[in-house]
Amino acid sequence: MISMYGSCLGSIANARRIFDDIQVKNSISWNSFISVYSQTGDPVSAFKLFTRMQTECIGSSFKPDEYTFGSLITAACSSINFGLCLLEQLLSTITKSGFLSDLYVGSALVNGFASFGLTNNATKIFGQMSSRNVVSMNGLMVGLVRQKCGEEAAKVFMEMMNLVDVNFDSYSILLSSFSEFSELEHGRRKGREVHSYLIRRGLDDTVVPLGNGLIKMYARCGDITAATSVFRLMVNKDLVSWNTMISGLDQNQCFEDAVSTFYAMRRTGLMPSNYTVISALSSCASLGWRINGQQIHGEALKLGLDVDVSVSNALLALYATIGGPPECKNIFSLMLDHDLVSWNSVIGALADSESSVPEAVKCFLDMMYYGWVPNKITFINVLVAASSLSLSKLNHQIHALVIKHFLANDRSIENALLACYGKCGEMDECEKIFSRMSERRDEASWNSMISGFIHNELLDKAVHLAWFMMQKGQKLDGFTFATVLSACASVATLERGMEVHACSVRACLESDVVVGSAIIDMYSKCGRIDYASRFFNMMPVRNVYSWNSMISGCARHGHGDKALELFMRMKLDGQLPDHVTFVGVLSACSHVGLVDEGFSHFSSMKEVYGLAPKMEHFSCMVDLLGRAGELDKIEDFINTMPMKPNVLIWRTVLGACCRTNGQKTELGRKAAEMLFELEPQNAANYVLLANMYASGGNWDGVAEARVAMKKAAAKKEAGCSWVKMKDGVHVFVAGDKSHPDNDMIYAKLKELNRKMRDAGYVPETRFALYDLEVESKEEILSYHSEKLAVAFVLTRDSRLPIRIMKNLRVCGDCHMAFKYISKIVGRVIILRDSNRFHHFDEGKCSCGDYW
């Protein structure tokens, strides 16, 4: 009656009343009531009753037996918080009582310790048992598999298979152990051996649990073809068979097959379970299939499966991919229950959407408010959001929470912190974290540091770190190579770039299309457009980035015709252009003066390719008109723009007015006024205005521009040029006399000036932006930084091309002088200024003087 009321009818009160009414209780009475508490998952009441039993039965003839301990072990295992502690205390009591060797008690203990992950304890008890059966063996194997000790589980089976009556569960557990082998190929090979054994016994396609085990084993070992074959040959399939197959296809990235198998299962009349729906939704999310995902969502709603928190989590993941933050928030708000995965999913979805980043942080705060303890996924997601907000205080608060929850030494968290601090400009914090990581650093850690340096324009540090990384023997992946090559391109360090290129060849990554595109970009930005072109022609596969890098490189080097020819080849090759492609194409038209062709390409963006022109495309068109001298059309063109002109447009207009010798000062003044309103403290705007006035000889206007710059507290960037020699980088500013070889430089410059004048050079004094006598202007022009740099290089013996970098646009006089110098000394001079490359050779420049 105790068992009937307690276990069958669930009436604990009636069971207790009957138990209390028994005047003389024996072991069966006590065991029956302990069993009731055990089966109903009430370990506290079970152990309280056991304590009462020991107290009241002192001096009696009966003591706890194997049934008592069996029920108590089951009760202990049902407690998540203190079950292990109870189990360890029971082990001591059982050992003292002499029941450790009992088959029933020993099997229960093996199962119990194995379920808590203490496989060493379980194995030790299993070895101490005087007799063992399939239950104890299966329990030990399950525990070992859960702890990913596949080899040990298989070993237990091999040792015991001839000593116990192995059942179908034993084979199923054995099959599940193979996917937990340290070497998956070894596990797959053993799985095939067991499969062959089952075929010989005629069990593989007749016993449904074994068929299910084979499907699961092959799928988890990565042999989805074999899993599919087993599934098709099964005579009978149950819901578990279909679930296992759909899940296996999803896990092996056969997403289309997973969805089609889901629909095939529905056609058989079987009702999907929550596991089926979860796998099908996961595949739809991976494929980005909105309609199919919504159909399966509808199925889940009709079957009432959406109340399952795991199904709702799968829906969150689906709509994060195919929908957006509003749909994710709607799913989240309709969920009856949430778990940590739910919170992480919605925070991640909000963090990935630029417009919903603040909501991601708010959701994280709500999660903390409701008492949830964040895990590493939570922190990674919220750090992504924090990096977009660029709030230093928020970054440090999240970092403090990471430390509080003892996750500061987790590599994934550290990498997320590196990315976050790097995007927010706190490279000092990045360097502290990176230095503490030591052996925990992986490719993501190095990449985050290098990307952070590049993002914060600490390009030298980025290149040095990459160089240190390679010398340390750290393996570089494709992303790292692309990032490092980008850094080399930004600082125009050709030698380092070539070294990185060589390393990518040794790493067999040269044929990687992303790395290849970065190599093209590096060579073109470092002045070797010939190397870039040669590499481009050898690429086995090209994508839009490869074409864009080559087209932009040709445009940057003044090879506008070649850039347009590449654009034609790109279209013939079947590669559709994107927005970046047209920036290169329009720049090429601008640099060679092809006004009509430029407008034709500009119109084709929307009419042919459906690409809405962006601000940079309008800027290219303004530059095209300005370089062609058609300033009358610029204002009309600006008025037709669908968006309000930004600083890029107005600065381009003002730059164009500087080249008109004071003919379009009204338009220039208007552009300057707009720039002063948008960027009052940018010195470049005031300098351009002064240059415009100076080009027309309006010295009063020059003075006004300089006074305005002083009032705005705008600091002008000092013009400088630099060259890289074997002994390091040498930097020069106008009139510089601090160089150790100063005397030799000025002597060489004086010699060059004499030879240039003999060859017909006349200084263009209009580029000396001061109201001075002609002789004074000529002297100022003679000591510009790029002239000092070329004179320095010529003091050394070499016949190699001279490579000079300048942080500002080269002036017209220096451009003219370099043409003469290249012919006089018989050397190629490659000058990279802030706008483009100029290749001087035999008295000519690659720009054709159209710049």
Protein Blocks (a to p, Z undefined) as FASTA:
>chain_A
ZZmmmmmnopaklmmmmmmmpmbacfklmmmmmmmmmmnopaklmmmmmmmmmmmmgoia
bdcdfklmmmmmmmmmmpmklmmmmmmmmmmmmmmnopmmpmklmmmmmmmmmmnopaml
mmmmmmmpmbdcfklmmmmmmmmmmnopaklmmmmmmmmmmmpccdfklmmmmmmmmmmg
fblklmmmmmmmmmmmmmmnopmmmmmmlmmmmmmmmmmnopamlmmmmmmmpmbacfkl
mmmmmmmmmmnopaklmmmmmmmmmmnopacdfklmmmmmmmmmmnopaklmmmmmmmmm
mnopmmpmklmmmmmmmmmmmmcmklmmmmmmmpmbdcfklmmmmmmmmmmpmklmmmmm
mmmmmmmmnopacdfklmmmmmmmmmmnopaklmmmmmmmmmmnopmmgmklmmmmmmmm
mmnopamlmmmmmmmnmmmpcfklmmmmmmmmmmnopaklmmmmmmmmmmnopacdfklm
mmmmmmmmmnopaklmmmmmmmmmmnopmmpmklmmmmmmmmmmnopamlmmmmmmmpmb
dcfklmmmmmmmmmmnopamlmmmmmmmmmmnopacdfklmmmmmmmmmmnopaklmmmm
mmmmmmmnopacdfklmmmmmmmmmmnopamlmmmmmmmpcbdcdfklmmmmmmmmmmnn
opammmmmmmmmmmmmmmmmlmklmmmmmmmmmmnopaklmmmmmmmmmmnopacddddd
ddddfkbccdddehiakbfklmmmmmmmmmmmmmmmmnopacdfklmccdcdfklmmmmm
mmgfklmmmmmmmmpgcfbdcddddfbdcdfklmmmmmmmmmmnopacddddfkbccdde
ehiafklopZZ
